[in-house]
Amino acid sequence: MDEITNQPPPLEPYDLFAGDAVLRDAVAREQAGWSTVKLAAFGKMLATPDTIRLGFEANRFPPTLRAFDRYGHRVDEVDYHPAWHQLMEIAVGAGLHARPWSSPRAGAHTARAAGCYMAVQIESGIYCPIAMTYAAVPTLRQNPALATEWLPRVFARTYDPRCLPASEKRSALVGMAMTENQGGSDLRGITTRAEPVGGEGERRFFRITGRKWFMSAPMCDAFLVLARSDAGLGCFFVPRWTPEGKRNGIHLVRLKDKLGNRSNASSEAEFVDAHAELVGEEGRGIATIIEMSNLTRLDCAIGSAGLMRAATAQAIHHAMHRAAFGKKLADHPLMSGVLADLALESEAAAVLALRLARAYDDEDEAAAVWRRVVTPAAKFWICKRAPALAAEAMEVLGGNGYVEDCVLPRIFRELPVNSIWEGSGNVMCLDLLRAVERTPGAVEVLAEELGAGAQADARLEALVADVMRRLARPDESRGRALTRDLALALQATLLLRHAPTAVAEAFCASRLGREGGVFGVLPAGTDARAIVERAAPVR
Ligand SMILES: Cc1cc2nc3c(=O)[nH]c(=O)nc-3n(C[C@H](O)[C@H](O)[C@H](O)COP(=O)(O)OP(=O)(O)OC[C@H]3O[C@@H](n4cnc5c(N)ncnc54)[C@H](O)[C@@H]3O)c2cc1C
């Protein structure tokens, strides 16, 4: 047989933690240094050939709906490839779905974010039920009796995929169903009905009837559902099984045939007289579920940052091993510029996402502003940059990057969804404008946060002055520019404070006060080699 030459070795195994200086530094900086030993072991375990293969298999054999059993009874179950379950076992076992709530301590949300950032690099589909379960906890706590009954199951770290009443299971996962056919952003149009059937005081029960156009991870053990009673929109907890041990009226109509995120099932669902319990105040459903939405938005930012890291690592690895025109691709000036630019974008996404995660640990006024105001900005900008980065990373691999043997096509297909769900781009910009107006101290906190960093760089100083002026008098039609610029200013501030000079300088020079464009147009004098070396994955 002919010898095959000039093909890079596969990037496996590699070390997702030890080989990622940006992640390691951020974990230490954002109060999660105590989790380093566990994260290091997790990062090593994740990128072994066996685990990497699970991600490919879970996507090659996507879930299928089994609506009925062989005798025609409704079962409304979804069958997954064993690889999906193994990946879920890894994520739940690591506590990515609940640990900051079950074992709270300073830096717990950061540590979990770091774990998620690594896990998505192997397979991102599982992140959907993991993120929803994590995000559901504060909302569940708004019904203390329900929380007492369900949170011990949610906090358990033994993944249990069986479709059984939760009381018979080792653990439970929680999904959410808000979006209807007629609208996902504008939830005021929800028509699903909730009729009261009894209960009193804290525990009030309803019957839910209506259709949800998207309900992901439909094998979750319960869902937080928005539905309308006579008091208006409410938030309801709908378990898969009724308290009497019967299958609840949650019919899975079909599974969506999606561009990416294929290992994860997303269903259309019909609620037929389904048993439900009110969470929060009746008629205040959006206010009740808002914290869940905010947390899922944080996870979109973390997930996209993780996938940007994975794509960048693949690109650098390939270019360091593949030669063309007499030298390694990474040594060609045009290519090293592209790689450095990918690394800059990836690092900026990671530092912002992990800084944001820390805000979910802290309790002061600044943290509240980060959570409420910066979350939509970070979600918007990181998720918008990610698909472009993945496309460029794919091109670094040439034809190999376009073929399904490589992880990049999967990453490329996956990324747009993080921008769409949990509040699409424009909705994030509108949310930012609303949040600035309604969050006490928002402008002052941002001014302080950005002001300190701005003194270090004249370009940043100019941008910050402009952002602060626009924040004080928001203009909806320029909402995207403002959201982008706030995110860029925060990224630049963090990089100037914490990254090597080559990184911070190239980021400010290429991104502040410019309209952007293709990757790889860094200013003359950029130390591309230093930037690429910093981002190179370690096998
Ligand atoms: C794979 C997948 C899984 C999903 N899983 C779930 C799930 O588990 N549970 C769930 O509840 N939902 C789920 N969703 C739904 C998702 O959250 C919605 O698709 C999303 O919120 C957008 O709603 P929509 O599709 O109705 O689009 P629309 O609300 O119709 O929005 C369409 C576009 O208009 C823009 N837009 C809306 N309002 C404005 C405005 N005022 N000004 C300017 N632009 C505006 C939006 O940004 C968007 O780009 C899922 C979606 C996908 C793709």
PDBQT file of the ligand as one rigid body, heavy atoms in Angstrom, charges set to zero:
ROOT
HETATM    1  C1  LIG A 601     -32.977  23.285  18.500  1.00  0.00    +0.000 C 
HETATM    2  C2  LIG A 601     -33.926  24.137  19.287  1.00  0.00    +0.000 A 
HETATM    3  C3  LIG A 601     -34.361  23.698  20.519  1.00  0.00    +0.000 A 
HETATM    4  C4  LIG A 601     -35.240  24.467  21.275  1.00  0.00    +0.000 A 
HETATM    5  N1  LIG A 601     -35.649  24.018  22.494  1.00  0.00    +0.000 NA
HETATM    6  C5  LIG A 601     -36.553  24.728  23.199  1.00  0.00    +0.000 A 
HETATM    7  C6  LIG A 601     -37.041  24.259  24.455  1.00  0.00    +0.000 A 
HETATM    8  O1  LIG A 601     -36.614  23.234  24.970  1.00  0.00    +0.000 OA
HETATM    9  N2  LIG A 601     -37.987  24.983  25.086  1.00  0.00    +0.000 N 
HETATM   10  C7  LIG A 601     -38.465  26.147  24.576  1.00  0.00    +0.000 A 
HETATM   11  O2  LIG A 601     -39.327  26.762  25.193  1.00  0.00    +0.000 OA
HETATM   12  N3  LIG A 601     -38.024  26.617  23.392  1.00  0.00    +0.000 NA
HETATM   13  C8  LIG A 601     -37.080  25.944  22.703  1.00  0.00    +0.000 A 
HETATM   14  N4  LIG A 601     -36.612  26.418  21.494  1.00  0.00    +0.000 N 
HETATM   15  C9  LIG A 601     -37.221  27.604  20.937  1.00  0.00    +0.000 C 
HETATM   16  C10 LIG A 601     -36.334  28.828  20.947  1.00  0.00    +0.000 C 
HETATM   17  O3  LIG A 601     -36.137  29.287  22.255  1.00  0.00    +0.000 OA
HETATM   18  C11 LIG A 601     -37.026  29.853  20.035  1.00  0.00    +0.000 C 
HETATM   19  O4  LIG A 601     -36.899  29.348  18.715  1.00  0.00    +0.000 OA
HETATM   20  C12 LIG A 601     -36.426  31.220  20.149  1.00  0.00    +0.000 C 
HETATM   21  O5  LIG A 601     -36.715  31.766  21.408  1.00  0.00    +0.000 OA
HETATM   22  C13 LIG A 601     -36.975  32.167  19.066  1.00  0.00    +0.000 C 
HETATM   23  O6  LIG A 601     -38.362  32.099  19.000  1.00  0.00    +0.000 OA
HETATM   24  P1  LIG A 601     -39.098  31.842  17.605  1.00  0.00    +0.000 P 
HETATM   25  O7  LIG A 601     -38.497  30.645  16.976  1.00  0.00    +0.000 OA
HETATM   26  O8  LIG A 601     -40.566  31.812  17.838  1.00  0.00    +0.000 OA
HETATM   27  O9  LIG A 601     -38.737  33.081  16.713  1.00  0.00    +0.000 OA
HETATM   28  P2  LIG A 601     -39.421  34.591  16.734  1.00  0.00    +0.000 P 
HETATM   29  O10 LIG A 601     -39.814  34.853  18.136  1.00  0.00    +0.000 OA
HETATM   30  O11 LIG A 601     -40.461  34.550  15.706  1.00  0.00    +0.000 OA
HETATM   31  O12 LIG A 601     -38.216  35.425  16.316  1.00  0.00    +0.000 OA
HETATM   32  C14 LIG A 601     -37.702  35.406  14.973  1.00  0.00    +0.000 C 
HETATM   33  C15 LIG A 601     -36.620  36.452  14.842  1.00  0.00    +0.000 C 
HETATM   34  O13 LIG A 601     -37.168  37.740  15.117  1.00  0.00    +0.000 OA
HETATM   35  C16 LIG A 601     -36.352  38.423  16.053  1.00  0.00    +0.000 C 
HETATM   36  N5  LIG A 601     -37.202  39.292  16.864  1.00  0.00    +0.000 N 
HETATM   37  C17 LIG A 601     -38.185  38.933  17.716  1.00  0.00    +0.000 A 
HETATM   38  N6  LIG A 601     -38.703  40.028  18.304  1.00  0.00    +0.000 NA
HETATM   39  C18 LIG A 601     -38.025  41.107  17.816  1.00  0.00    +0.000 A 
HETATM   40  C19 LIG A 601     -38.094  42.515  18.037  1.00  0.00    +0.000 A 
HETATM   41  N7  LIG A 601     -38.949  43.045  18.922  1.00  0.00    +0.000 N 
HETATM   42  N8  LIG A 601     -37.259  43.321  17.344  1.00  0.00    +0.000 NA
HETATM   43  C20 LIG A 601     -36.370  42.798  16.469  1.00  0.00    +0.000 A 
HETATM   44  N9  LIG A 601     -36.262  41.489  16.217  1.00  0.00    +0.000 NA
HETATM   45  C21 LIG A 601     -37.076  40.649  16.882  1.00  0.00    +0.000 A 
HETATM   46  C22 LIG A 601     -35.667  37.337  16.859  1.00  0.00    +0.000 C 
HETATM   47  O14 LIG A 601     -34.448  37.811  17.409  1.00  0.00    +0.000 OA
HETATM   48  C23 LIG A 601     -35.468  36.271  15.804  1.00  0.00    +0.000 C 
HETATM   49  O15 LIG A 601     -34.256  36.488  15.136  1.00  0.00    +0.000 OA
HETATM   50  C24 LIG A 601     -35.709  25.679  20.748  1.00  0.00    +0.000 A 
HETATM   51  C25 LIG A 601     -35.263  26.127  19.504  1.00  0.00    +0.000 A 
HETATM   52  C26 LIG A 601     -34.380  25.366  18.787  1.00  0.00    +0.000 A 
HETATM   53  C27 LIG A 601     -33.916  25.857  17.443  1.00  0.00    +0.000 C 
ENDROOT
TORSDOF 0
